[in-house]
Amino acid sequence: MNFFTSMLVLHIAAGSVCLSVGLFAVSVKKKKGNHTKSGEVYHASFAVLFSTAVIMALLHWEESAALFYVAIFSYSLAFIGYMARKRRWKNWISLHIRGMLGSYIGLVTAVLITNGQDIPLLNLLPDWSLWLLPTIIGSPIIFYVAERYRRLKKQNTALS
């Protein structure tokens, strides 16, 4: 197995972990325990995913340049979401939600643009739509979740 293939195998493994653990983190109760542990795994896996994406893009720039930029943007969002929680930045919950869910949108976008032609029904859509669909679907979800937590925080502050 050559170096590029090794990076690709590691990249696919890390991406698979990110997809499954990210979905799990979204679905469990938001408290210490399952959510925070899965968040740690998500971030670590995303760091591996990012590193392998950059390496592979540099090795095959003509075919992978666009994915290089998706990787940078997506990992930046994951890093901001992760650090906002770790460092308890001002408005950390909003930054955490937007960063982590935004990075998941980037992850799904990368999967679709590289594999969409092999997925039934999606392969009937024009290629450009695979770049936009995750954002079109995911952005309102991010807005809804962030707004819900903002209102919840406001209610808890008023009750204190």
N, C-alpha and C positions, 0 to 999 in steps of 0.2 A: 504494500500500500504506500503510495507516494505521499508527500507532505500535504499537498492540496486535498487529497482524498481524506487524509486523517483530519484535517481542519473541517472538512465538510461533514464528516461523521460526528465530530464533536459539536459542530454547529447545529446539526439536526437534533442531536440529543438534548442540548441546552435549550433549543427552541421548543421542543416537545415538553420539557419540564416547565418552561415559562408558560406555555399555553395551558397546561393542566393545573399547575399550582396557582397561576393567576386567577383562573376561573374558580378554584377552590377558595382562595382568599376573598374574592368578591361575595361568595355565597355563605360564608360562615359569620357568626356573630362578631362584631367589631370590639374585641377586648383582648387583653393579654391571653396568650395561649395559641390556639390554632391560627388565628388571623396574623399575629405577629411572627410566629414561626414560619408560616407559609410566605409571608412578606420577605423574610430574610432569605429563604430559598429562592424566591422569585428574583430578588435583586442580585444574588450571587450568580444565578443561572443567566440572568440578563447580561451581567458583566462578561461572562464567558461567551455568550451569544454575540455581544458587541465586539469583543476581541477577535473572535474567529471571522466575523463579517468583515472587519477592517483588513485583516490579513488576506482573506480570500479576494476582496475587492482590489487590493494592491497587486496581487498576483495575476488577476484577470480583469484589469481595469476596463477594457472595452465592453465586456459583457456585464460587469458588476458595478459600474460607477454609480448608478442610481441607487443601488442597495447600500452603498457606502454612506450616502447622505441620509437614507432612511434609518440606518443603524445609528448614526451620530444623533439625529433628531430624537429618535425613540429612546436611546439610552439616556440622553440628556433629561428627558421627561421622567424616566424611571429614577435617575439619580436625584433630581429635584424632589420628587415625591418621597423617596426614601430618606433623604437628608432633612426634609421639612419635619418629618415625624421624629427622627433621631435627635435633632437639635432643638425641637419645639420652637421653630421659627414663628414669628407673628403670623397669624392666620394659617397655622400649619395644617389644620384639617383640610381646608380648601386646597392648599398647595399639594397636599398628599393625595387627595382624591383626583385632582386634575392631572397630576404627574403620573401616578400609577395607572389610571385608566387611559390616559393619553398614550402612555408607552404601550399599553396592551393594543390600542388601535394601531399603532405603528407596527407591532408584531403581527397582527392579523393582516395588515396591508402587505407586509413583506411576504407572508405565506401566500396570499392571493396572487400577487404579481409574479411570483415564481412558480406557483402550482395551479393557478386558476384554470389554465387550459386543460388540465387533467381532471377537473372536478365537474361532474355532470351538472347541468343547468348553468353553472357559472361559465362554462366554456362556450355558451351561446351568447354571452355578453361581450360587448366591445372591450378591448384591453384597457382602454382609459378608464372604464367604469370600475375596474378592479382597484384602481388607485383611489377612487373617490368613495366607494360604498362603505368601507369601514368608518370613515370620518363622518359621512352623512348619517349613518346609523348610530355611531358611538357618541358623537358630540352632544346630541340632546340628552343622552343617558348621563353623561358627565354633568351637564348642567342641572339635571333633575336631582341627581344624588348630592351634588355639592349644595344645592339650594335646600334640600331636605335637611342636611346636617347643619346648615347655617340657621335654619328656623328652629331646629331642635336645640341648638346651643343658645339661641336667643330666648327660647322658652325656659330653659334651665337657669339662665342668668336672671330672668324676671322672677322666677320662683325662689331664688336664693335670698 
